[in-house]
Amino acid sequence: MIYLIWFLAAALAFAILLAAQMRLLLSSVLRRALADKFGGGHQDARYRTAIFEIGRGPPTSEDTLYLTGEYPRPLDHLTLARRVSLFAPGLLLIVILAGRFAFGAF
């Protein structure tokens, strides 16, 4: 049982790191795609706001409509990475606490 607890903790830690990497890389790539399409630099606040708004409701701006139409798969990956970065730390805490107090693994 101790090995299972350690495996779950390592897998969740890996998932957290992978989700953080996916969010950074996808955000950068999508901002660069917006900059190529509409001009300006990829660090512009307009493009950062567009990436922030994606997945938080229906697309309203020209930028979010473009991303939704042209890049649906990367947006799905970004949504998955956001969900993992929300739920995986809590699950990791539960696994660590269960391992510590229920199974004596830590």
MITIDREN-503883 format. One record per atom (N, C-alpha, C, O): x, y, z; residue in one letter. Coordinates in steps of 0.02 Angstrom, whole numbers, padded with zeros to 5 digits, always signed. Example, Ala and Ser with C-alpha at 12.3 -4.5 7.8 and 13.67 -1.06 7.14 Angstrom:
% MITIDREN-503883
+00660-00284+00390A+00615-00225+00390A+00660-00165+00390A+00712-00166+00423A+00642-00112+00354S+00684-00053+00357S+00645+00002+00394S+00670+00057+00402S
END
This chain:
% MITIDREN-503883
+00041-00059+00000M+00000+00000+00000M+00043+00063+00000M+00024+00114-00028M+00101+00058+00032I+00145+00115+00034I+00169+00134-00036I+00174+00193-00054I+00183+00083-00077Y+00204+00097-00146Y+00149+00131-00186Y+00164+00174-00227Y+00087+00112-00174L+00031+00144-00209L+00025+00217-00189L+00013+00260-00232L+00033+00232-00127I+00030+00302-00103I+00086+00343-00136I+00074+00398-00160I+00146+00315-00136W+00202+00351-00166W+00191+00360-00241W+00207+00413-00269W+00164+00308-00275F+00151+00313-00346F+00099+00367-00360F+00107+00406-00406F+00045+00368-00321L-00007+00419-00331L+00020+00489-00319L+00004+00536-00356L+00061+00497-00267A+00090+00563-00253A+00136+00585-00310A+00134+00643-00331A+00177+00540-00335A+00222+00558-00390A+00183+00573-00454A+00199+00620-00490A+00131+00534-00468A+00091+00546-00528A+00054+00612-00524A+00050+00648-00574A+00028+00629-00466L-00007+00693-00459L+00042+00752-00463L+00026+00804-00492L+00101+00744-00434A+00151+00797-00439A+00172+00807-00512A+00181+00864-00535A+00180+00752-00548F+00197+00757-00619F+00140+00790-00658F+00153+00831-00703F+00078+00774-00642A+00021+00804-00677A+00018+00880-00664A+00001+00918-00709A+00034+00901-00604I+00034+00972-00588I+00088+01008-00629I+00075+01061-00658I+00147+00980-00631L+00201+01010-00670L+00186+01011-00745L+00200+01060-00779L+00158+00957-00770L+00140+00953-00841L+00086+01004-00858L+00088+01035-00911L+00037+01012-00814A-00017+01061-00826A+00011+01132-00827A-00010+01173-00867A+00057+01146-00782A+00087+01213-00781A+00126+01226-00845A+00122+01280-00874A+00163+01176-00867Q+00201+01183-00930Q+00154+01191-00989Q+00167+01233-01032Q+00100+01153-00992M+00052+01159-01047M+00021+01228-01048M+00012+01257-01101M+00004+01254-00990R-00027+01320-00987R+00020+01374-01012R+00000+01418-01050R+00083+01370-00992L+00132+01420-01014L+00144+01416-01089L+00144+01467-01124L+00156+01356-01114L+00171+01348-01185L+00112+01365-01230L+00119+01400-01280L+00054+01340-01213L-00005+01354-01254L-00023+01428-01253L-00043+01456-01304L-00017+01459-01196S-00031+01530-01192S+00016+01570-01236S-00005+01615-01272S+00079+01552-01235S+00128+01587-01276S+00115+01576-01350S+00118+01624-01390S+00101+01515-01370V+00089+01499-01440V+00026+01535-01465V+00025+01563-01520V-00027+01533-01426L-00089+01565-01447L-00083+01642-01450L-00112+01674-01494L-00045+01670-01404R-00033+01743-01408R+00008+01761-01469R-00004+01813-01499R+00056+01719-01487R+00095+01731-01547R+00051+01724-01610R+00060+01761-01658R+00005+01677-01610A-00041+01670-01666A-00085+01732-01673A-00099+01754-01729A-00108+01759-01617L-00147+01820-01619L-00106+01879-01644L-00130+01921-01683L-00044+01882-01622A+00000+01937-01644A+00014+01932-01719A+00017+01983-01754A+00022+01872-01745D+00032+01863-01817D-00030+01883-01857D-00024+01913-01911D-00088+01868-01830K-00150+01882-01867K-00169+01956-01864K-00187+01986-01915K-00164+01987-01804F-00189+02055-01794F-00134+02107-01786F-00150+02167-01783F-00072+02087-01784G-00017+02135-01777G-00003+02150-01704G-00042+02133-01659G+00053+02182-01693G+00074+02198-01625G+00120+02145-01598G+00139+02097-01632G+00137+02154-01534G+00180+02106-01501G+00141+02053-01464G+00083+02065-01445G+00171+01996-01454H+00135+01942-01420H+00127+01955-01346H+00091+01919-01312H+00161+02006-01320Q+00155+02023-01250Q+00101+02077-01237Q+00093+02099-01180Q+00065+02097-01288D+00014+02149-01280D-00041+02126-01231D-00058+02067-01228D-00067+02174-01195A-00119+02159-01146A-00182+02134-01180A-00219+02094-01151A-00195+02156-01239R-00254+02133-01277R-00252+02058-01287R-00303+02025-01280R-00194+02032-01305Y-00189+01960-01318Y-00189+01920-01253Y-00216+01864-01251Y-00160+01947-01201R-00162+01914-01136R-00234+01908-01111R-00255+01857-01084R-00272+01962-01122T-00343+01962-01102T-00383+01911-01142T-00427+01878-01115T-00368+01905-01206A-00403+01857-01249A-00390+01786-01225A-00436+01745-01223A-00328+01770-01207I-00312+01703-01182I-00347+01692-01115I-00370+01636-01101I-00350+01742-01074F-00384+01736-01009F-00458+01724-01018F-00488+01685-00980F-00489+01755-01067E-00561+01749-01078E-00582+01684-01110E-00639+01663-01104E-00535+01651-01144I-00552+01588-01177I-00571+01536-01123I-00535+01528-01074I-00626+01503-01134G-00649+01452-01087G-00687+01478-01028G-00708+01439-00985G-00696+01543-01023R-00732+01572-00967R-00799+01602-00990R-00823+01651-00961R-00827+01573-01041G-00889+01598-01068G-00888+01598-01143G-00839+01577-01173G-00942+01620-01173P-00943+01621-01247P-00894+01673-01274P-00884+01726-01243P-00863+01659-01331P-00816+01708-01360P-00853+01771-01381P-00904+01769-01415P-00826+01828-01360T-00859+01892-01375T-00816+01938-01418T-00841+01971-01463T-00752+01939-01406S-00709+01985-01443S-00686+01953-01508S-00694+01893-01518S-00658+01993-01551E-00632+01969-01615E-00576+01919-01605E-00570+01870-01642E-00535+01931-01554D-00478+01887-01540D-00502+01818-01518D-00478+01767-01543D-00550+01816-01472T-00574+01752-01448T-00613+01714-01501T-00611+01652-01504T-00649+01750-01543L-00685+01717-01598L-00635+01686-01648L-00647+01631-01673L-00580+01721-01661Y-00529+01695-01706Y-00497+01631-01677Y-00489+01581-01712Y-00480+01634-01613L-00448+01576-01582L-00496+01517-01580L-00475+01460-01591L-00559+01529-01565T-00607+01475-01561T-00617+01442-01630T-00626+01381-01634T-00616+01482-01682G-00626+01454-01749G-00564+01420-01777G-00570+01368-01810G-00506+01447-01764E-00444+01421-01794E-00408+01368-01752E-00375+01324-01780E-00413+01372-01686Y-00372+01329-01643Y-00416+01294-01590Y-00406+01305-01531Y-00463+01252-01611P-00505+01220-01560P-00468+01168-01518P-00480+01163-01458P-00423+01129-01548R-00387+01078-01510R-00340+01107-01457R-00342+01085-01400R-00299+01157-01474P-00258+01187-01422P-00299+01218-01366P-00278+01219-01308P-00357+01245-01383L-00400+01273-01331L-00428+01219-01286L-00437+01230-01226L-00443+01160-01314D-00464+01104-01272D-00408+01082-01225D-00421+01067-01167D-00347+01081-01251H-00290+01064-01208H-00280+01116-01153H-00263+01098-01097H-00289+01179-01170L-00282+01232-01120L-00335+01225-01066L-00321+01235-01007L-00396+01208-01085T-00449+01198-01036T-00433+01138-00991T-00444+01142-00931T-00408+01085-01020L-00388+01027-00980L-00333+01045-00931L-00335+01025-00873L-00283+01082-00954A-00228+01102-00911A-00253+01146-00854A-00229+01141-00798A-00302+01190-00867R-00330+01232-00814R-00366+01189-00762R-00359+01201-00702R-00403+01139-00785R-00439+01096-00738R-00391+01055-00695R-00400+01049-00635R-00339+01029-00727V-00290+00990-00689V-00255+01034-00637V-00244+01012-00581V-00238+01096-00656S-00204+01139-00607S-00250+01162-00552S-00227+01188-00501S-00315+01155-00561L-00362+01171-00507L-00372+01112-00459L-00375+01121-00398L-00379+01052-00486F-00398+00995-00445F-00340+00952-00421F-00345+00922-00368F-00287+00947-00458A-00231+00903-00440A-00197+00923-00375A-00179+00879-00336A-00186+00988-00360P-00155+01003-00295P-00197+00980-00235P-00169+00957-00185P-00262+00987-00240G-00305+00962-00186G-00302+00887-00179G-00300+00860-00124G-00301+00852-00237L-00295+00779-00234L-00227+00758-00206L-00223+00709-00169L-00175+00794-00224L-00109+00779-00197L-00108+00788-00121L-00079+00747-00085L-00139+00840-00097L-00143+00851-00024L-00182+00794+00009L-00161+00771+00062L-00237+00772-00021I-00275+00717+00007I-00234+00653+00009I-00236+00616+00058I-00197+00639-00045V-00156+00579-00048V-00101+00582+00005V-00087+00532+00039V-00069+00640+00013I-00016+00646+00063I-00044+00638+00133I-00014+00604+00175I-00101+00670+00147L-00131+00663+00213L-00154+00592+00227L-00144+00566+00282L-00184+00560+00177A-00205+00491+00186A-00144+00446+00196A-00145+00401+00238A-00092+00457+00157G-00031+00418+00165G+00001+00427+00233G+00028+00380+00262G-00001+00488+00256R+00032+00503+00321R-00007+00475+00380R+00021+00441+00423R-00072+00490+00382F-00110+00473+00441F-00145+00406+00438F-00157+00375+00490F-00162+00381+00379A-00197+00318+00375A-00150+00259+00363A-00161+00204+00388A-00098+00271+00324F-00055+00215+00304F+00018+00221+00328F+00056+00174+00320F+00037+00277+00356G+00105+00286+00382G+00158+00284+00328G+00214+00261+00340G+00142+00309+00270A+00189+00306+00214A+00240+00363+00215A+00294+00355+00187A+00225+00417+00247F+00271+00474+00247F+00298+00487+00316F+00338+00533+00326F
END
